[in-house]
Amino acid sequence: MTNKKPAVWYEHLHTEKHTGARRGRIHTPHGTFETPMFMPVGTQGAVKGVGTRELKDIGSQFILSNTYHLWVRPGDELIAQAGGLHQYMGWDQAILTDSGGFQVFSLSDARKLAEEGVTFQNHVNGDKMFLSPEVAMRIQNNLGSDVMMQLDEAIPYFESYDYIKDSMQRSLRWADRAQIAHKKPDSQGLFGIVQGAGFKALRSESANGLVGMDLPGYAVGGLSVGESKLEMNRVLDFTMPLLPEDKPRYLMGVAAPDSLIDSVIRGVDMFDSVLPTRIARKGTLMTRRGRVVIKNSKYKNDFTPLDPDLSYYSANPIRTNQFGNQSQFDNPNYNPFQNLTRSYLHHLFNANEILGAQLASQHNLRYLLQFMEDMRTAIENDDLLAFRATVMEEYGYNKPNARLF
């Protein structure tokens, strides 16, 4: 008799011999996906400015959606009636939904926290709402996401030891309640969230409590919230070894290239952030050679590609302009980005054309998705430290007073 696999499970493929970084796969009800990975964020069931076909074209695997926002509108019950979030938004690959806790604690000033849950006013019309571990599970069960997150308290990093201890222990109790309330363990995986800010003893207590629940995966929360990168790495150094090697590990809210590499070195498999699309809508591009603020006047007459080192479609990494007598639009390898210049994108932003923000968003996501593809290859080749050195030099991290993300 064989043991039945959970809805979401991790397959380890290779350990990079110099750093211990992991190369693996995450198996879900909607497919198998390569790690380490970056997940584009589709807060309200849509990645801003990027359709589901484009998300596939640029190599997306998972996407993340927001429980709080989808609960407020259009409502989780409506989405359930539509057949679940995959059907509703036309996405047939994996979806991760957060618990909604971060939004409740960050968007609502009028909130009341208790052991039962949190009462608050939503940001749309001010209606009074109540979110508990059980409600968060009900919503996410209705959404039908592949990976669900437990409800936890999102707190500032630099709080007192006693406050963080109380919050962490409450989040542990909430994780236990979430596991009990989870109605669809055969088709959805519940991840726990390790909390404890910068306190080693509290992180250890949190991790040990969650690991004892034997959940399908684990996230590290409470980081990338204002602490330094050195501090984040310090916390990861003593937190990641506490988590099982046979489960996926998720670091929430990280997209800076240096932090992605440093976190992978410490054992992280999954990342998400709104950073690439948020800065794209303001006209900032991520490129192999560093940030490009496309609104700057120096790009008005710049007819070079946005990033000549970047392949935009993961299935076709080599692009040329040689189509012979065939129309480029009819060619199966046609890439709408290959002739896109910095001058043109500069014009779109200056003219306030919506297309500018859409193209920039696609570009930044493709940059990070290819970045993770290249990192996976470096891990396979036991060459991650050389990859890191190249990124630090080319992206500009080694320059004095570098303005980065």
Secondary structure as the mmCIF struct_conf table of DSSP 4:
data_model
#
loop_
_struct_conf.conf_type_id
_struct_conf.id
_struct_conf.beg_label_comp_id
_struct_conf.beg_label_asym_id
_struct_conf.beg_label_seq_id
_struct_conf.end_label_comp_id
_struct_conf.end_label_asym_id
_struct_conf.end_label_seq_id
HELX_LH_PP_P HELX_LH_PP_P1 THR A 2 PRO A 6
BEND BEND1 ALA A 7 VAL A 8
STRN STRN1 TRP A 9 THR A 15
TURN_TY1_P TURN_TY1_P1 LYS A 17 THR A 19
STRN STRN2 ARG A 22 THR A 28
TURN_TY1_P TURN_TY1_P2 PRO A 29 HIS A 30
STRN STRN3 GLY A 31 THR A 35
BEND BEND2 PRO A 36 PRO A 36
STRN STRN4 MET A 37 MET A 39
STRN STRN5 VAL A 41 VAL A 41
TURN_TY1_P TURN_TY1_P3 THR A 43 GLN A 44
BEND BEND3 GLY A 45 ALA A 46
STRN STRN6 VAL A 47 VAL A 47
TURN_TY1_P TURN_TY1_P4 LYS A 48 GLY A 49
STRN STRN7 VAL A 50 VAL A 50
HELX_RH_AL_P HELX_RH_AL_P1 THR A 52 ASP A 57
TURN_TY1_P TURN_TY1_P5 ILE A 58 GLY A 59
STRN STRN8 ILE A 63 SER A 65
HELX_RH_AL_P HELX_RH_AL_P2 THR A 67 VAL A 72
TURN_TY1_P TURN_TY1_P6 ARG A 73 PRO A 74
HELX_RH_AL_P HELX_RH_AL_P3 ASP A 76 GLN A 81
TURN_TY1_P TURN_TY1_P7 ALA A 82 GLY A 83
HELX_RH_AL_P HELX_RH_AL_P4 LEU A 85 MET A 89
TURN_TY1_P TURN_TY1_P8 GLY A 90 GLY A 90
BEND BEND4 GLN A 93 GLN A 93
STRN STRN9 ILE A 95 THR A 97
BEND BEND5 GLY A 100 GLY A 100
HELX_RH_AL_P HELX_RH_AL_P5 GLY A 101 LEU A 107
BEND BEND6 ASP A 109 ALA A 110
STRN STRN10 ARG A 111 LEU A 113
BEND BEND7 GLU A 115 GLU A 116
STRN STRN11 VAL A 118 GLN A 121
TURN_TY1_P TURN_TY1_P9 HIS A 123 ASN A 125
STRN STRN12 LYS A 128 LEU A 131
HELX_RH_AL_P HELX_RH_AL_P6 PRO A 133 LEU A 143
TURN_TY1_P TURN_TY1_P10 GLY A 144 GLY A 144
BEND BEND8 ASP A 146 ASP A 146
STRN STRN13 VAL A 147 MET A 149
BEND BEND9 TYR A 157 PHE A 158
HELX_RH_AL_P HELX_RH_AL_P7 TYR A 161 ALA A 181
TURN_TY1_P TURN_TY1_P11 PRO A 185 SER A 187
STRN STRN14 GLY A 189 VAL A 194
TURN_TY1_P TURN_TY1_P12 ALA A 197 GLY A 198
HELX_RH_AL_P HELX_RH_AL_P8 LYS A 200 VAL A 211
TURN_TY1_P TURN_TY1_P13 GLY A 212 ASP A 214
BEND BEND10 PRO A 216 PRO A 216
STRN STRN15 GLY A 217 VAL A 220
BEND BEND11 GLY A 222 GLY A 222
BEND BEND12 SER A 224 GLY A 226
HELX_RH_AL_P HELX_RH_AL_P9 LYS A 229 THR A 239
HELX_RH_3T_P HELX_RH_3T_P1 MET A 240 LEU A 242
BEND BEND13 LEU A 243 LEU A 243
TURN_TY1_P TURN_TY1_P14 GLU A 245 ASP A 246
BEND BEND14 LYS A 247 LYS A 247
STRN STRN16 ARG A 249 LEU A 251
TURN_TY1_P TURN_TY1_P15 MET A 252 GLY A 253
HELX_RH_AL_P HELX_RH_AL_P10 PRO A 257 ILE A 265
TURN_TY1_P TURN_TY1_P16 ARG A 266 GLY A 267
STRN STRN17 MET A 270 ASP A 272
BEND BEND15 VAL A 274 VAL A 274
HELX_RH_AL_P HELX_RH_AL_P11 LEU A 275 ARG A 281
TURN_TY1_P TURN_TY1_P17 LYS A 282 GLY A 283
STRN STRN18 THR A 284 THR A 287
TURN_TY1_P TURN_TY1_P18 ARG A 288 ARG A 289
STRN STRN19 GLY A 290 VAL A 293
TURN_TY1_P TURN_TY1_P19 ILE A 294 LYS A 295
BEND BEND16 ASN A 296 ASN A 296
HELX_RH_3T_P HELX_RH_3T_P2 SER A 297 TYR A 299
TURN_TY1_P TURN_TY1_P20 LYS A 300 ASN A 301
BEND BEND17 THR A 304 THR A 304
STRN STRN20 PRO A 305 PRO A 305
BEND BEND18 LEU A 306 LEU A 306
TURN_TY1_P TURN_TY1_P21 PRO A 308 ASP A 309
BEND BEND19 TYR A 312 TYR A 312
TURN_TY1_P TURN_TY1_P22 SER A 314 ALA A 315
BEND BEND20 ASN A 321 ASN A 321
TURN_TY1_P TURN_TY1_P23 GLY A 324 ASN A 325
BEND BEND21 GLN A 326 GLN A 326
TURN_TY1_P TURN_TY1_P24 GLN A 328 ASP A 330
BEND BEND22 ASN A 331 ASN A 331
TURN_TY1_P TURN_TY1_P25 PRO A 332 ASN A 333
TURN_TY1_P TURN_TY1_P26 PRO A 336 ASN A 339
STRN STRN21 THR A 341 THR A 341
HELX_RH_AL_P HELX_RH_AL_P12 ARG A 342 ASN A 350
TURN_TY1_P TURN_TY1_P27 ALA A 351 ASN A 352
HELX_RH_AL_P HELX_RH_AL_P13 ILE A 354 GLU A 380
TURN_TY1_P TURN_TY1_P28 ASN A 381 ASP A 382
HELX_RH_AL_P HELX_RH_AL_P14 LEU A 384 TYR A 395
TURN_TY1_P TURN_TY1_P29 GLY A 396 ASN A 398
BEND BEND23 LYS A 399 LYS A 399
TURN_TY1_P TURN_TY1_P30 PRO A 400 ASN A 401
#
